[in-house]
Amino acid sequence: MEKLTFEYKATKTIPQRSHVGVVGSGDLEVLLEPTSDNLASISVRTGSEGFGEVWKAVMDHFFTVNNISAKVTINDFGATPGVVSLRLAQALEVSLHGENN
């Protein structure tokens, strides 16, 4: 199990907490929590070790485009970068517009 952390400066807030996905084969779970400290703090737990640079590239892109202040927890079970991007976008959409699962 590998744990990765990332941090980005941010200016946009999110209105509510969200939770999407499940930890299962080839998937992941994303939890977003609003913060007021103008930072995105991301914690990733993954069973796939050695992909830190790939995770960094995905996080760099998402948080540069979205610029949200949030505490983000990601529990991964082998998701591809595309699935990670989709789950992050889905979690943001749920936070902005509801329909939390």
HUMO-V653262 format. One record per residue. RES is the residue in one small letter. SS is DSSP state (H for helix, E for strand, L for the rest). OMEGA is omega in whole degrees, 0 to 359 (999 if undefined). Layout:
res=RES ss=SS omega=OMEGA
res=RES ss=SS omega=OMEGA
This chain:
res=m ss=L omega=178
res=e ss=E omega=177
res=k ss=E omega=180
res=l ss=E omega=176
res=t ss=E omega=179
res=f ss=E omega=178
res=e ss=E omega=181
res=y ss=E omega=172
res=k ss=E omega=184
res=a ss=L omega=178
res=t ss=L omega=182
res=k ss=E omega=177
res=t ss=E omega=174
res=i ss=L omega=188
res=p ss=L omega=185
res=q ss=L omega=178
res=r ss=L omega=173
res=s ss=E omega=179
res=h ss=E omega=178
res=v ss=E omega=176
res=g ss=E omega=178
res=v ss=L omega=176
res=v ss=L omega=180
res=g ss=L omega=184
res=s ss=L omega=177
res=g ss=L omega=182
res=d ss=E omega=178
res=l ss=E omega=179
res=e ss=E omega=178
res=v ss=E omega=175
res=l ss=E omega=176
res=l ss=E omega=176
res=e ss=E omega=179
res=p ss=E omega=172
res=t ss=L omega=179
res=s ss=L omega=185
res=d ss=L omega=178
res=n ss=L omega=177
res=l ss=E omega=166
res=a ss=E omega=179
res=s ss=E omega=186
res=i ss=E omega=175
res=s ss=E omega=181
res=v ss=E omega=170
res=r ss=E omega=183
res=t ss=E omega=176
res=g ss=L omega=180
res=s ss=L omega=183
res=e ss=L omega=174
res=g ss=L omega=182
res=f ss=L omega=182
res=g ss=H omega=180
res=e ss=H omega=177
res=v ss=H omega=177
res=w ss=H omega=180
res=k ss=H omega=180
res=a ss=H omega=180
res=v ss=H omega=180
res=m ss=H omega=178
res=d ss=H omega=182
res=h ss=H omega=184
res=f ss=H omega=186
res=f ss=H omega=171
res=t ss=H omega=180
res=v ss=H omega=188
res=n ss=H omega=170
res=n ss=L omega=183
res=i ss=E omega=174
res=s ss=E omega=183
res=a ss=E omega=167
res=k ss=E omega=185
res=v ss=E omega=176
res=t ss=E omega=180
res=i ss=E omega=175
res=n ss=E omega=190
res=d ss=E omega=174
res=f ss=E omega=174
res=g ss=L omega=179
res=a ss=L omega=176
res=t ss=L omega=177
res=p ss=H omega=178
res=g ss=H omega=178
res=v ss=H omega=178
res=v ss=H omega=179
res=s ss=H omega=180
res=l ss=H omega=180
res=r ss=H omega=177
res=l ss=H omega=179
res=a ss=H omega=179
res=q ss=H omega=179
res=a ss=H omega=178
res=l ss=H omega=179
res=e ss=H omega=178
res=v ss=H omega=179
res=s ss=H omega=182
res=l ss=H omega=190
res=h ss=H omega=177
res=g ss=L omega=182
res=e ss=L omega=176
res=n ss=L omega=177
res=n ss=L omega=999
